[in-house]
Amino acid sequence: FPLYVTATAMGKLADPAGEIAINQACGEQDVIYMVPTLGSYGLEEILSSSIPGQTNWFQLYVNPDRNITKRLVQTAEQRGCKGLFVTVDA
């Protein structure tokens, strides 16, 4: 059945490896992981922990500095993220 682990910030509060551990566990179980903009680790660090063929999505908070937003989206795309989810509640 369809299942994914959604983006949540501050994963290091639960485990020192934070979102890296979540991403690796998702990869091992073939579950999609939505990487958060506001993770304990940066986007590059989290995505570097992905296993080959793993599916990741990216959750984006749009930054007032549109150049930062553009770089985040480009990084997610270049690192193979298959989905982009824009959060509009903040």
PDB file of N, CA, C and O in Angstrom:
ATOM      1  N   PHE A   1       0.834  -1.176   0.000  1.00  0.00           N
ATOM      2  CA  PHE A   1       0.000   0.000   0.000  1.00  0.00           C
ATOM      3  C   PHE A   1       0.874   1.232   0.000  1.00  0.00           C
ATOM      4  O   PHE A   1       2.043   1.157   0.379  1.00  0.00           O
ATOM      5  N   PRO A   2       0.341   2.354  -0.412  1.00  0.00           N
ATOM      6  CA  PRO A   2       1.167   3.573  -0.461  1.00  0.00           C
ATOM      7  C   PRO A   2       1.527   4.053   0.943  1.00  0.00           C
ATOM      8  O   PRO A   2       0.669   4.197   1.815  1.00  0.00           O
ATOM      9  N   LEU A   3       2.793   4.291   1.128  1.00  0.00           N
ATOM     10  CA  LEU A   3       3.279   4.738   2.431  1.00  0.00           C
ATOM     11  C   LEU A   3       4.509   5.606   2.202  1.00  0.00           C
ATOM     12  O   LEU A   3       5.339   5.311   1.342  1.00  0.00           O
ATOM     13  N   TYR A   4       4.617   6.675   2.976  1.00  0.00           N
ATOM     14  CA  TYR A   4       5.831   7.482   2.962  1.00  0.00           C
ATOM     15  C   TYR A   4       6.018   8.071   4.351  1.00  0.00           C
ATOM     16  O   TYR A   4       5.078   8.114   5.145  1.00  0.00           O
ATOM     17  N   VAL A   5       7.219   8.521   4.639  1.00  0.00           N
ATOM     18  CA  VAL A   5       7.506   9.201   5.891  1.00  0.00           C
ATOM     19  C   VAL A   5       7.588  10.681   5.581  1.00  0.00           C
ATOM     20  O   VAL A   5       8.407  11.114   4.770  1.00  0.00           O
ATOM     21  N   THR A   6       6.740  11.448   6.227  1.00  0.00           N
ATOM     22  CA  THR A   6       6.632  12.863   5.915  1.00  0.00           C
ATOM     23  C   THR A   6       7.748  13.679   6.576  1.00  0.00           C
ATOM     24  O   THR A   6       8.410  13.216   7.504  1.00  0.00           O
ATOM     25  N   ALA A   7       7.933  14.868   6.091  1.00  0.00           N
ATOM     26  CA  ALA A   7       8.951  15.779   6.604  1.00  0.00           C
ATOM     27  C   ALA A   7       8.589  16.246   8.009  1.00  0.00           C
ATOM     28  O   ALA A   7       7.477  16.708   8.267  1.00  0.00           O
ATOM     29  N   THR A   8       9.550  16.113   8.898  1.00  0.00           N
ATOM     30  CA  THR A   8       9.434  16.688  10.233  1.00  0.00           C
ATOM     31  C   THR A   8      10.786  17.301  10.579  1.00  0.00           C
ATOM     32  O   THR A   8      11.832  16.761  10.218  1.00  0.00           O
ATOM     33  N   ALA A   9      10.759  18.406  11.262  1.00  0.00           N
ATOM     34  CA  ALA A   9      12.000  19.100  11.598  1.00  0.00           C
ATOM     35  C   ALA A   9      12.589  18.572  12.900  1.00  0.00           C
ATOM     36  O   ALA A   9      11.900  17.947  13.706  1.00  0.00           O
ATOM     37  N   MET A  10      13.859  18.835  13.085  1.00  0.00           N
ATOM     38  CA  MET A  10      14.571  18.595  14.333  1.00  0.00           C
ATOM     39  C   MET A  10      14.618  17.119  14.744  1.00  0.00           C
ATOM     40  O   MET A  10      14.386  16.780  15.904  1.00  0.00           O
ATOM     41  N   GLY A  11      14.914  16.267  13.798  1.00  0.00           N
ATOM     42  CA  GLY A  11      15.008  14.835  14.060  1.00  0.00           C
ATOM     43  C   GLY A  11      16.055  14.463  15.090  1.00  0.00           C
ATOM     44  O   GLY A  11      15.966  13.400  15.704  1.00  0.00           O
ATOM     45  N   LYS A  12      17.050  15.323  15.289  1.00  0.00           N
ATOM     46  CA  LYS A  12      18.095  15.031  16.276  1.00  0.00           C
ATOM     47  C   LYS A  12      17.551  15.030  17.704  1.00  0.00           C
ATOM     48  O   LYS A  12      18.224  14.555  18.620  1.00  0.00           O
ATOM     49  N   LEU A  13      16.361  15.548  17.898  1.00  0.00           N
ATOM     50  CA  LEU A  13      15.771  15.494  19.237  1.00  0.00           C
ATOM     51  C   LEU A  13      15.447  14.058  19.629  1.00  0.00           C
ATOM     52  O   LEU A  13      15.397  13.730  20.815  1.00  0.00           O
ATOM     53  N   ALA A  14      15.227  13.202  18.632  1.00  0.00           N
ATOM     54  CA  ALA A  14      14.900  11.797  18.895  1.00  0.00           C
ATOM     55  C   ALA A  14      16.115  10.886  18.805  1.00  0.00           C
ATOM     56  O   ALA A  14      16.179   9.858  19.479  1.00  0.00           O
ATOM     57  N   ASP A  15      17.092  11.271  17.956  1.00  0.00           N
ATOM     58  CA  ASP A  15      18.261  10.424  17.725  1.00  0.00           C
ATOM     59  C   ASP A  15      19.388  11.312  17.206  1.00  0.00           C
ATOM     60  O   ASP A  15      19.130  12.218  16.413  1.00  0.00           O
ATOM     61  N   PRO A  16      20.627  11.081  17.630  1.00  0.00           N
ATOM     62  CA  PRO A  16      21.730  11.931  17.166  1.00  0.00           C
ATOM     63  C   PRO A  16      21.897  11.963  15.641  1.00  0.00           C
ATOM     64  O   PRO A  16      22.399  12.945  15.094  1.00  0.00           O
ATOM     65  N   ALA A  17      21.481  10.902  14.961  1.00  0.00           N
ATOM     66  CA  ALA A  17      21.597  10.873  13.496  1.00  0.00           C
ATOM     67  C   ALA A  17      20.407  11.539  12.821  1.00  0.00           C
ATOM     68  O   ALA A  17      20.433  11.750  11.609  1.00  0.00           O
ATOM     69  N   GLY A  18      19.378  11.872  13.567  1.00  0.00           N
ATOM     70  CA  GLY A  18      18.244  12.636  13.055  1.00  0.00           C
ATOM     71  C   GLY A  18      17.698  12.140  11.730  1.00  0.00           C
ATOM     72  O   GLY A  18      17.424  10.953  11.553  1.00  0.00           O
ATOM     73  N   GLU A  19      17.546  13.077  10.803  1.00  0.00           N
ATOM     74  CA  GLU A  19      16.951  12.779   9.502  1.00  0.00           C
ATOM     75  C   GLU A  19      17.805  11.831   8.663  1.00  0.00           C
ATOM     76  O   GLU A  19      17.290  11.155   7.773  1.00  0.00           O
ATOM     77  N   ILE A  20      19.092  11.780   8.940  1.00  0.00           N
ATOM     78  CA  ILE A  20      19.947  10.833   8.216  1.00  0.00           C
ATOM     79  C   ILE A  20      19.523   9.405   8.555  1.00  0.00           C
ATOM     80  O   ILE A  20      19.427   8.554   7.671  1.00  0.00           O
ATOM     81  N   ALA A  21      19.272   9.149   9.832  1.00  0.00           N
ATOM     82  CA  ALA A  21      18.813   7.812  10.242  1.00  0.00           C
ATOM     83  C   ALA A  21      17.442   7.499   9.645  1.00  0.00           C
ATOM     84  O   ALA A  21      17.193   6.379   9.200  1.00  0.00           O
ATOM     85  N   ILE A  22      16.567   8.482   9.639  1.00  0.00           N
ATOM     86  CA  ILE A  22      15.235   8.277   9.063  1.00  0.00           C
ATOM     87  C   ILE A  22      15.355   7.957   7.579  1.00  0.00           C
ATOM     88  O   ILE A  22      14.723   7.025   7.082  1.00  0.00           O
ATOM     89  N   ASN A  23      16.169   8.735   6.880  1.00  0.00           N
ATOM     90  CA  ASN A  23      16.349   8.519   5.439  1.00  0.00           C
ATOM     91  C   ASN A  23      16.923   7.134   5.153  1.00  0.00           C
ATOM     92  O   ASN A  23      16.466   6.444   4.243  1.00  0.00           O
ATOM     93  N   GLN A  24      17.918   6.735   5.926  1.00  0.00           N
ATOM     94  CA  GLN A  24      18.531   5.416   5.708  1.00  0.00           C
ATOM     95  C   GLN A  24      17.538   4.290   5.993  1.00  0.00           C
ATOM     96  O   GLN A  24      17.481   3.314   5.245  1.00  0.00           O
ATOM     97  N   ALA A  25      16.765   4.417   7.053  1.00  0.00           N
ATOM     98  CA  ALA A  25      15.765   3.392   7.372  1.00  0.00           C
ATOM     99  C   ALA A  25      14.719   3.308   6.265  1.00  0.00           C
ATOM    100  O   ALA A  25      14.298   2.214   5.887  1.00  0.00           O
ATOM    101  N   CYS A  26      14.301   4.456   5.747  1.00  0.00           N
ATOM    102  CA  CYS A  26      13.330   4.461   4.651  1.00  0.00           C
ATOM    103  C   CYS A  26      13.915   3.780   3.418  1.00  0.00           C
ATOM    104  O   CYS A  26      13.238   2.991   2.760  1.00  0.00           O
ATOM    105  N   GLY A  27      15.167   4.084   3.109  1.00  0.00           N
ATOM    106  CA  GLY A  27      15.816   3.466   1.955  1.00  0.00           C
ATOM    107  C   GLY A  27      15.901   1.957   2.092  1.00  0.00           C
ATOM    108  O   GLY A  27      15.671   1.227   1.129  1.00  0.00           O
ATOM    109  N   GLU A  28      16.229   1.494   3.276  1.00  0.00           N
ATOM    110  CA  GLU A  28      16.339   0.051   3.515  1.00  0.00           C
ATOM    111  C   GLU A  28      14.994  -0.662   3.370  1.00  0.00           C
ATOM    112  O   GLU A  28      14.945  -1.835   2.999  1.00  0.00           O
ATOM    113  N   GLN A  29      13.912   0.047   3.662  1.00  0.00           N
ATOM    114  CA  GLN A  29      12.583  -0.560   3.613  1.00  0.00           C
ATOM    115  C   GLN A  29      11.807  -0.197   2.342  1.00  0.00           C
ATOM    116  O   GLN A  29      10.634  -0.546   2.207  1.00  0.00           O
ATOM    117  N   ASP A  30      12.460   0.499   1.421  1.00  0.00           N
ATOM    118  CA  ASP A  30      11.817   0.933   0.176  1.00  0.00           C
ATOM    119  C   ASP A  30      10.564   1.777   0.433  1.00  0.00           C
ATOM    120  O   ASP A  30       9.519   1.582  -0.187  1.00  0.00           O
ATOM    121  N   VAL A  31      10.708   2.714   1.364  1.00  0.00           N
ATOM    122  CA  VAL A  31       9.644   3.650   1.705  1.00  0.00           C
ATOM    123  C   VAL A  31      10.126   5.040   1.324  1.00  0.00           C
ATOM    124  O   VAL A  31      11.272   5.398   1.596  1.00  0.00           O
ATOM    125  N   ILE A  32       9.270   5.817   0.704  1.00  0.00           N
ATOM    126  CA  ILE A  32       9.630   7.184   0.310  1.00  0.00           C
ATOM    127  C   ILE A  32       9.841   8.033   1.561  1.00  0.00           C
ATOM    128  O   ILE A  32       9.094   7.928   2.534  1.00  0.00           O
ATOM    129  N   TYR A  33      10.864   8.870   1.518  1.00  0.00           N
ATOM    130  CA  TYR A  33      11.107   9.833   2.593  1.00  0.00           C
ATOM    131  C   TYR A  33      11.023  11.234   2.021  1.00  0.00           C
ATOM    132  O   TYR A  33      11.681  11.555   1.032  1.00  0.00           O
ATOM    133  N   MET A  34      10.196  12.074   2.659  1.00  0.00           N
ATOM    134  CA  MET A  34      10.105  13.483   2.284  1.00  0.00           C
ATOM    135  C   MET A  34      11.094  14.257   3.144  1.00  0.00           C
ATOM    136  O   MET A  34      10.894  14.403   4.350  1.00  0.00           O
ATOM    137  N   VAL A  35      12.147  14.745   2.531  1.00  0.00           N
ATOM    138  CA  VAL A  35      13.215  15.462   3.231  1.00  0.00           C
ATOM    139  C   VAL A  35      12.722  16.866   3.599  1.00  0.00           C
ATOM    140  O   VAL A  35      12.202  17.584   2.745  1.00  0.00           O
ATOM    141  N   PRO A  36      12.887  17.261   4.879  1.00  0.00           N
ATOM    142  CA  PRO A  36      12.408  18.573   5.302  1.00  0.00           C
ATOM    143  C   PRO A  36      13.399  19.694   4.996  1.00  0.00           C
ATOM    144  O   PRO A  36      14.611  19.482   4.983  1.00  0.00           O
ATOM    145  N   THR A  37      12.869  20.876   4.753  1.00  0.00           N
ATOM    146  CA  THR A  37      13.714  22.061   4.616  1.00  0.00           C
ATOM    147  C   THR A  37      14.413  22.361   5.932  1.00  0.00           C
ATOM    148  O   THR A  37      15.587  22.731   5.940  1.00  0.00           O
ATOM    149  N   LEU A  38      13.708  22.207   7.040  1.00  0.00           N
ATOM    150  CA  LEU A  38      14.226  22.608   8.352  1.00  0.00           C
ATOM    151  C   LEU A  38      14.709  21.419   9.170  1.00  0.00           C
ATOM    152  O   LEU A  38      14.423  21.322  10.363  1.00  0.00           O
ATOM    153  N   GLY A  39      15.432  20.527   8.535  1.00  0.00           N
ATOM    154  CA  GLY A  39      15.955  19.372   9.240  1.00  0.00           C
ATOM    155  C   GLY A  39      17.141  19.720  10.120  1.00  0.00           C
ATOM    156  O   GLY A  39      17.688  20.821  10.048  1.00  0.00           O
ATOM    157  N   SER A  40      17.525  18.769  10.946  1.00  0.00           N
ATOM    158  CA  SER A  40      18.704  18.938  11.798  1.00  0.00           C
ATOM    159  C   SER A  40      19.980  18.958  10.971  1.00  0.00           C
ATOM    160  O   SER A  40      20.994  19.516  11.390  1.00  0.00           O
ATOM    161  N   TYR A  41      19.924  18.355   9.810  1.00  0.00           N
ATOM    162  CA  TYR A  41      21.030  18.336   8.856  1.00  0.00           C
ATOM    163  C   TYR A  41      20.576  19.041   7.590  1.00  0.00           C
ATOM    164  O   TYR A  41      19.378  19.187   7.350  1.00  0.00           O
ATOM    165  N   GLY A  42      21.520  19.472   6.789  1.00  0.00           N
ATOM    166  CA  GLY A  42      21.199  20.127   5.532  1.00  0.00           C
ATOM    167  C   GLY A  42      20.712  19.138   4.480  1.00  0.00           C
ATOM    168  O   GLY A  42      20.908  17.929   4.602  1.00  0.00           O
ATOM    169  N   LEU A  43      20.087  19.667   3.464  1.00  0.00           N
ATOM    170  CA  LEU A  43      19.544  18.869   2.373  1.00  0.00           C
ATOM    171  C   LEU A  43      20.598  17.965   1.751  1.00  0.00           C
ATOM    172  O   LEU A  43      20.346  16.780   1.529  1.00  0.00           O
ATOM    173  N   GLU A  44      21.774  18.511   1.468  1.00  0.00           N
ATOM    174  CA  GLU A  44      22.858  17.719   0.857  1.00  0.00           C
ATOM    175  C   GLU A  44      23.269  16.555   1.758  1.00  0.00           C
ATOM    176  O   GLU A  44      23.454  15.435   1.283  1.00  0.00           O
ATOM    177  N   GLU A  45      23.410  16.819   3.050  1.00  0.00           N
ATOM    178  CA  GLU A  45      23.825  15.760   3.976  1.00  0.00           C
ATOM    179  C   GLU A  45      22.802  14.637   4.035  1.00  0.00           C
ATOM    180  O   GLU A  45      23.155  13.458   4.012  1.00  0.00           O
ATOM    181  N   ILE A  46      21.543  15.012   4.110  1.00  0.00           N
ATOM    182  CA  ILE A  46      20.492  13.996   4.200  1.00  0.00           C
ATOM    183  C   ILE A  46      20.450  13.175   2.916  1.00  0.00           C
ATOM    184  O   ILE A  46      20.425  11.945   2.962  1.00  0.00           O
ATOM    185  N   LEU A  47      20.442  13.854   1.773  1.00  0.00           N
ATOM    186  CA  LEU A  47      20.347  13.131   0.508  1.00  0.00           C
ATOM    187  C   LEU A  47      21.599  12.311   0.219  1.00  0.00           C
ATOM    188  O   LEU A  47      21.527  11.316  -0.501  1.00  0.00           O
ATOM    189  N   SER A  48      22.735  12.707   0.761  1.00  0.00           N
ATOM    190  CA  SER A  48      23.962  11.926   0.575  1.00  0.00           C
ATOM    191  C   SER A  48      23.877  10.571   1.264  1.00  0.00           C
ATOM    192  O   SER A  48      24.634   9.656   0.939  1.00  0.00           O
ATOM    193  N   SER A  49      22.965  10.444   2.203  1.00  0.00           N
ATOM    194  CA  SER A  49      22.812   9.174   2.917  1.00  0.00           C
ATOM    195  C   SER A  49      21.834   8.224   2.221  1.00  0.00           C
ATOM    196  O   SER A  49      21.612   7.111   2.696  1.00  0.00           O
ATOM    197  N   SER A  50      21.258   8.653   1.114  1.00  0.00           N
ATOM    198  CA  SER A  50      20.309   7.807   0.376  1.00  0.00           C
ATOM    199  C   SER A  50      21.027   6.623  -0.254  1.00  0.00           C
ATOM    200  O   SER A  50      22.200   6.711  -0.616  1.00  0.00           O
ATOM    201  N   ILE A  51      20.306   5.517  -0.378  1.00  0.00           N
ATOM    202  CA  ILE A  51      20.871   4.364  -1.064  1.00  0.00           C
ATOM    203  C   ILE A  51      20.515   4.458  -2.546  1.00  0.00           C
ATOM    204  O   ILE A  51      19.528   5.108  -2.891  1.00  0.00           O
ATOM    205  N   PRO A  52      21.289   3.829  -3.430  1.00  0.00           N
ATOM    206  CA  PRO A  52      20.987   3.889  -4.861  1.00  0.00           C
ATOM    207  C   PRO A  52      19.558   3.418  -5.149  1.00  0.00           C
ATOM    208  O   PRO A  52      19.121   2.373  -4.667  1.00  0.00           O
ATOM    209  N   GLY A  53      18.859   4.203  -5.931  1.00  0.00           N
ATOM    210  CA  GLY A  53      17.494   3.867  -6.319  1.00  0.00           C
ATOM    211  C   GLY A  53      16.429   4.302  -5.324  1.00  0.00           C
ATOM    212  O   GLY A  53      15.238   4.111  -5.568  1.00  0.00           O
ATOM    213  N   GLN A  54      16.842   4.881  -4.213  1.00  0.00           N
ATOM    214  CA  GLN A  54      15.877   5.322  -3.198  1.00  0.00           C
ATOM    215  C   GLN A  54      15.067   6.497  -3.718  1.00  0.00           C
ATOM    216  O   GLN A  54      15.595   7.361  -4.417  1.00  0.00           O
ATOM    217  N   THR A  55      13.781   6.529  -3.376  1.00  0.00           N
ATOM    218  CA  THR A  55      12.920   7.641  -3.758  1.00  0.00           C
ATOM    219  C   THR A  55      12.809   8.626  -2.612  1.00  0.00           C
ATOM    220  O   THR A  55      12.432   8.271  -1.496  1.00  0.00           O
ATOM    221  N   ASN A  56      13.147   9.879  -2.914  1.00  0.00           N
ATOM    222  CA  ASN A  56      12.996  10.968  -1.956  1.00  0.00           C
ATOM    223  C   ASN A  56      12.130  12.056  -2.569  1.00  0.00           C
ATOM    224  O   ASN A  56      12.141  12.280  -3.779  1.00  0.00           O
ATOM    225  N   TRP A  57      11.393  12.712  -1.718  1.00  0.00           N
ATOM    226  CA  TRP A  57      10.672  13.926  -2.062  1.00  0.00           C
ATOM    227  C   TRP A  57      11.283  15.053  -1.226  1.00  0.00           C
ATOM    228  O   TRP A  57      12.011  14.794  -0.269  1.00  0.00           O
ATOM    229  N   PHE A  58      10.986  16.295  -1.589  1.00  0.00           N
ATOM    230  CA  PHE A  58      11.506  17.435  -0.835  1.00  0.00           C
ATOM    231  C   PHE A  58      10.359  18.339  -0.422  1.00  0.00           C
ATOM    232  O   PHE A  58       9.518  18.716  -1.237  1.00  0.00           O
ATOM    233  N   GLN A  59      10.341  18.679   0.861  1.00  0.00           N
ATOM    234  CA  GLN A  59       9.354  19.604   1.416  1.00  0.00           C
ATOM    235  C   GLN A  59      10.017  20.974   1.494  1.00  0.00           C
ATOM    236  O   GLN A  59      11.077  21.121   2.102  1.00  0.00           O
ATOM    237  N   LEU A  60       9.405  21.956   0.891  1.00  0.00           N
ATOM    238  CA  LEU A  60      10.016  23.283   0.768  1.00  0.00           C
ATOM    239  C   LEU A  60       9.245  24.344   1.522  1.00  0.00           C
ATOM    240  O   LEU A  60       8.043  24.517   1.322  1.00  0.00           O
ATOM    241  N   TYR A  61       9.947  25.057   2.394  1.00  0.00           N
ATOM    242  CA  TYR A  61       9.466  26.331   2.903  1.00  0.00           C
ATOM    243  C   TYR A  61      10.097  27.381   2.002  1.00  0.00           C
ATOM    244  O   TYR A  61      11.320  27.439   1.883  1.00  0.00           O
ATOM    245  N   VAL A  62       9.284  28.201   1.373  1.00  0.00           N
ATOM    246  CA  VAL A  62       9.799  29.231   0.476  1.00  0.00           C
ATOM    247  C   VAL A  62      10.469  30.313   1.323  1.00  0.00           C
ATOM    248  O   VAL A  62       9.854  30.888   2.221  1.00  0.00           O
ATOM    249  N   ASN A  63      11.728  30.575   1.021  1.00  0.00           N
ATOM    250  CA  ASN A  63      12.504  31.582   1.737  1.00  0.00           C
ATOM    251  C   ASN A  63      12.230  32.953   1.130  1.00  0.00           C
ATOM    252  O   ASN A  63      12.081  33.063  -0.087  1.00  0.00           O
ATOM    253  N   PRO A  64      12.159  34.008   1.956  1.00  0.00           N
ATOM    254  CA  PRO A  64      11.991  35.352   1.394  1.00  0.00           C
ATOM    255  C   PRO A  64      13.089  35.710   0.393  1.00  0.00           C
ATOM    256  O   PRO A  64      12.868  36.483  -0.539  1.00  0.00           O
ATOM    257  N   ASP A  65      14.275  35.134   0.601  1.00  0.00           N
ATOM    258  CA  ASP A  65      15.360  35.315  -0.363  1.00  0.00           C
ATOM    259  C   ASP A  65      15.178  34.242  -1.438  1.00  0.00           C
ATOM    260  O   ASP A  65      15.543  33.084  -1.236  1.00  0.00           O
ATOM    261  N   ARG A  66      14.624  34.625  -2.553  1.00  0.00           N
ATOM    262  CA  ARG A  66      14.277  33.670  -3.609  1.00  0.00           C
ATOM    263  C   ARG A  66      15.497  32.942  -4.176  1.00  0.00           C
ATOM    264  O   ARG A  66      15.354  31.861  -4.748  1.00  0.00           O
ATOM    265  N   ASN A  67      16.696  33.520  -4.025  1.00  0.00           N
ATOM    266  CA  ASN A  67      17.903  32.825  -4.475  1.00  0.00           C
ATOM    267  C   ASN A  67      18.168  31.588  -3.612  1.00  0.00           C
ATOM    268  O   ASN A  67      18.622  30.563  -4.119  1.00  0.00           O
ATOM    269  N   ILE A  68      17.888  31.683  -2.323  1.00  0.00           N
ATOM    270  CA  ILE A  68      18.028  30.524  -1.438  1.00  0.00           C
ATOM    271  C   ILE A  68      17.026  29.453  -1.848  1.00  0.00           C
ATOM    272  O   ILE A  68      17.372  28.276  -1.950  1.00  0.00           O
ATOM    273  N   THR A  69      15.790  29.863  -2.081  1.00  0.00           N
ATOM    274  CA  THR A  69      14.756  28.923  -2.517  1.00  0.00           C
ATOM    275  C   THR A  69      15.151  28.249  -3.820  1.00  0.00           C
ATOM    276  O   THR A  69      15.006  27.036  -3.968  1.00  0.00           O
ATOM    277  N   LYS A  70      15.643  29.025  -4.751  1.00  0.00           N
ATOM    278  CA  LYS A  70      16.055  28.478  -6.044  1.00  0.00           C
ATOM    279  C   LYS A  70      17.164  27.442  -5.871  1.00  0.00           C
ATOM    280  O   LYS A  70      17.123  26.379  -6.491  1.00  0.00           O
ATOM    281  N   ARG A  71      18.155  27.748  -5.032  1.00  0.00           N
ATOM    282  CA  ARG A  71      19.258  26.808  -4.791  1.00  0.00           C
ATOM    283  C   ARG A  71      18.764  25.517  -4.140  1.00  0.00           C
ATOM    284  O   ARG A  71      19.218  24.429  -4.494  1.00  0.00           O
ATOM    285  N   LEU A  72      17.843  25.633  -3.198  1.00  0.00           N
ATOM    286  CA  LEU A  72      17.292  24.438  -2.554  1.00  0.00           C
ATOM    287  C   LEU A  72      16.577  23.544  -3.564  1.00  0.00           C
ATOM    288  O   LEU A  72      16.776  22.329  -3.584  1.00  0.00           O
ATOM    289  N   VAL A  73      15.753  24.153  -4.391  1.00  0.00           N
ATOM    290  CA  VAL A  73      15.005  23.379  -5.394  1.00  0.00           C
ATOM    291  C   VAL A  73      15.966  22.747  -6.399  1.00  0.00           C
ATOM    292  O   VAL A  73      15.798  21.585  -6.769  1.00  0.00           O
ATOM    293  N   GLN A  74      16.957  23.491  -6.837  1.00  0.00           N
ATOM    294  CA  GLN A  74      17.928  22.942  -7.785  1.00  0.00           C
ATOM    295  C   GLN A  74      18.718  21.789  -7.163  1.00  0.00           C
ATOM    296  O   GLN A  74      18.975  20.783  -7.825  1.00  0.00           O
ATOM    297  N   THR A  75      19.101  21.934  -5.903  1.00  0.00           N
ATOM    298  CA  THR A  75      19.821  20.857  -5.227  1.00  0.00           C
ATOM    299  C   THR A  75      18.952  19.613  -5.132  1.00  0.00           C
ATOM    300  O   THR A  75      19.411  18.509  -5.423  1.00  0.00           O
ATOM    301  N   ALA A  76      17.706  19.784  -4.728  1.00  0.00           N
ATOM    302  CA  ALA A  76      16.793  18.646  -4.621  1.00  0.00           C
ATOM    303  C   ALA A  76      16.644  17.955  -5.971  1.00  0.00           C
ATOM    304  O   ALA A  76      16.665  16.727  -6.056  1.00  0.00           O
ATOM    305  N   GLU A  77      16.496  18.745  -7.014  1.00  0.00           N
ATOM    306  CA  GLU A  77      16.349  18.175  -8.360  1.00  0.00           C
ATOM    307  C   GLU A  77      17.624  17.451  -8.792  1.00  0.00           C
ATOM    308  O   GLU A  77      17.562  16.326  -9.287  1.00  0.00           O
ATOM    309  N   GLN A  78      18.765  18.088  -8.607  1.00  0.00           N
ATOM    310  CA  GLN A  78      20.039  17.487  -9.012  1.00  0.00           C
ATOM    311  C   GLN A  78      20.345  16.213  -8.230  1.00  0.00           C
ATOM    312  O   GLN A  78      20.974  15.295  -8.757  1.00  0.00           O
ATOM    313  N   ARG A  79      19.903  16.156  -6.977  1.00  0.00           N
ATOM    314  CA  ARG A  79      20.152  14.980  -6.139  1.00  0.00           C
ATOM    315  C   ARG A  79      19.098  13.901  -6.315  1.00  0.00           C
ATOM    316  O   ARG A  79      19.125  12.882  -5.625  1.00  0.00           O
ATOM    317  N   GLY A  80      18.158  14.122  -7.248  1.00  0.00           N
ATOM    318  CA  GLY A  80      17.218  13.069  -7.628  1.00  0.00           C
ATOM    319  C   GLY A  80      15.882  13.047  -6.929  1.00  0.00           C
ATOM    320  O   GLY A  80      15.145  12.072  -7.070  1.00  0.00           O
ATOM    321  N   CYS A  81      15.538  14.071  -6.185  1.00  0.00           N
ATOM    322  CA  CYS A  81      14.213  14.105  -5.553  1.00  0.00           C
ATOM    323  C   CYS A  81      13.142  14.035  -6.631  1.00  0.00           C
ATOM    324  O   CYS A  81      13.224  14.728  -7.645  1.00  0.00           O
ATOM    325  N   LYS A  82      12.141  13.199  -6.406  1.00  0.00           N
ATOM    326  CA  LYS A  82      11.100  12.961  -7.407  1.00  0.00           C
ATOM    327  C   LYS A  82       9.853  13.787  -7.192  1.00  0.00           C
ATOM    328  O   LYS A  82       8.964  13.793  -8.043  1.00  0.00           O
ATOM    329  N   GLY A  83       9.768  14.479  -6.081  1.00  0.00           N
ATOM    330  CA  GLY A  83       8.591  15.297  -5.792  1.00  0.00           C
ATOM    331  C   GLY A  83       8.979  16.527  -5.021  1.00  0.00           C
ATOM    332  O   GLY A  83       9.953  16.523  -4.268  1.00  0.00           O
ATOM    333  N   LEU A  84       8.208  17.590  -5.210  1.00  0.00           N
ATOM    334  CA  LEU A  84       8.426  18.847  -4.506  1.00  0.00           C
ATOM    335  C   LEU A  84       7.100  19.246  -3.868  1.00  0.00           C
ATOM    336  O   LEU A  84       6.085  19.374  -4.551  1.00  0.00           O
ATOM    337  N   PHE A  85       7.121  19.439  -2.562  1.00  0.00           N
ATOM    338  CA  PHE A  85       5.924  19.809  -1.821  1.00  0.00           C
ATOM    339  C   PHE A  85       6.173  21.152  -1.175  1.00  0.00           C
ATOM    340  O   PHE A  85       7.081  21.288  -0.356  1.00  0.00           O
ATOM    341  N   VAL A  86       5.381  22.143  -1.532  1.00  0.00           N
ATOM    342  CA  VAL A  86       5.561  23.499  -1.025  1.00  0.00           C
ATOM    343  C   VAL A  86       4.639  23.690   0.177  1.00  0.00           C
ATOM    344  O   VAL A  86       3.423  23.535   0.069  1.00  0.00           O
ATOM    345  N   THR A  87       5.228  24.026   1.316  1.00  0.00           N
ATOM    346  CA  THR A  87       4.448  24.257   2.526  1.00  0.00           C
ATOM    347  C   THR A  87       4.004  25.716   2.548  1.00  0.00           C
ATOM    348  O   THR A  87       4.813  26.625   2.358  1.00  0.00           O
ATOM    349  N   VAL A  88       2.729  25.925   2.779  1.00  0.00           N
ATOM    350  CA  VAL A  88       2.178  27.273   2.710  1.00  0.00           C
ATOM    351  C   VAL A  88       1.626  27.765   4.054  1.00  0.00           C
ATOM    352  O   VAL A  88       0.958  28.797   4.108  1.00  0.00           O
ATOM    353  N   ASP A  89       1.902  27.031   5.131  1.00  0.00           N
ATOM    354  CA  ASP A  89       1.335  27.414   6.425  1.00  0.00           C
ATOM    355  C   ASP A  89       2.213  28.387   7.209  1.00  0.00           C
ATOM    356  O   ASP A  89       1.831  28.817   8.298  1.00  0.00           O
ATOM    357  N   ALA A  90       3.342  28.728   6.692  1.00  0.00           N
ATOM    358  CA  ALA A  90       4.236  29.625   7.448  1.00  0.00           C
ATOM    359  C   ALA A  90       4.551  30.863   6.633  1.00  0.00           C
ATOM    360  O   ALA A  90       5.285  31.736   7.095  1.00  0.00           O
TER     361      ALA A  90
END
